[in-house]
Amino acid sequence: MDDDMLSDQRELVDRIEAAGWDVTDLELSAYDSPWSDEDNPEATVTITARKPYDSETEETSGDASEDDDENPFRLK
């Protein structure tokens, strides 16, 4: 595997982590392109990342009823 490919992979991971994501899985595939006659290898990077978001819990002040939520996936 080419050192440039690994360097680019590290740069992508650094950028994703700088945006607040946690990288959970990473795959780098290097190959010769079947669509090109050039001898330069290509790479594909697959990055799986997660980022938890804080959910805002709204307190009901009597203005809105809990029955107004029509989400079929929400447990009541």
C-alpha positions as CSV (number, residue, x, y, z in Angstrom):
1,M,0.0,0.0,0.0
2,D,1.3,3.5,-0.9
3,D,2.3,5.8,1.9
4,D,0.4,8.6,0.2
5,M,-2.8,6.6,0.5
6,L,-2.2,6.1,4.2
7,S,-1.4,9.7,4.7
8,D,-4.7,10.7,2.9
9,Q,-6.6,8.3,5.0
10,R,-5.2,9.8,8.2
11,E,-6.1,13.3,6.9
12,L,-9.7,12.2,6.3
13,V,-10.0,10.7,9.8
14,D,-8.5,13.8,11.3
15,R,-11.0,16.0,9.6
16,I,-13.9,13.8,10.6
17,E,-12.8,13.7,14.2
18,A,-12.2,17.5,14.2
19,A,-15.9,17.9,13.3
20,G,-16.9,16.0,16.5
21,W,-17.4,12.5,15.0
22,D,-16.0,9.3,16.5
23,V,-14.6,7.0,13.8
24,T,-15.8,3.4,14.6
25,D,-14.6,1.5,11.5
26,L,-12.2,2.2,8.7
27,E,-11.4,0.3,5.5
28,L,-8.9,1.3,2.8
29,S,-8.9,-0.6,-0.4
30,A,-6.1,-0.1,-3.0
31,Y,-6.4,-1.4,-6.5
32,D,-5.5,-0.9,-10.1
33,S,-8.4,0.7,-12.0
34,P,-10.1,-1.6,-14.5
35,W,-11.5,1.5,-16.3
36,S,-8.2,3.2,-16.9
37,D,-5.2,2.1,-18.9
38,E,-2.8,4.0,-16.5
39,D,-0.6,2.0,-14.1
40,N,-1.5,4.3,-11.2
41,P,-3.3,2.6,-8.4
42,E,-6.5,4.0,-6.9
43,A,-7.9,3.8,-3.5
44,T,-11.3,3.6,-1.9
45,V,-11.8,4.7,1.7
46,T,-14.9,3.6,3.7
47,I,-15.3,5.4,7.0
48,T,-18.0,4.6,9.6
49,A,-18.4,7.3,12.2
50,R,-20.9,8.1,14.9
51,K,-21.9,11.4,16.5
52,P,-24.3,11.5,19.4
53,Y,-26.7,14.5,19.5
54,D,-28.2,15.9,22.6
55,S,-31.9,15.6,22.5
56,E,-33.8,18.6,23.9
57,T,-36.4,17.5,26.3
58,E,-39.3,19.8,26.2
59,E,-41.3,20.2,29.4
60,T,-45.0,20.3,28.8
61,S,-46.5,23.5,30.3
62,G,-50.1,22.5,29.7
63,D,-50.2,24.2,26.3
64,A,-49.6,21.0,24.3
65,S,-51.0,17.6,24.9
66,E,-48.9,14.5,24.7
67,D,-51.6,13.0,22.5
68,D,-50.6,15.5,19.7
69,D,-47.5,13.4,18.9
70,E,-48.6,11.2,16.0
71,N,-45.2,9.4,15.7
72,P,-46.1,5.7,15.4
73,F,-42.6,4.7,16.6
74,R,-42.7,6.7,19.9
75,L,-43.7,4.7,23.0
76,K,-46.3,6.4,25.2
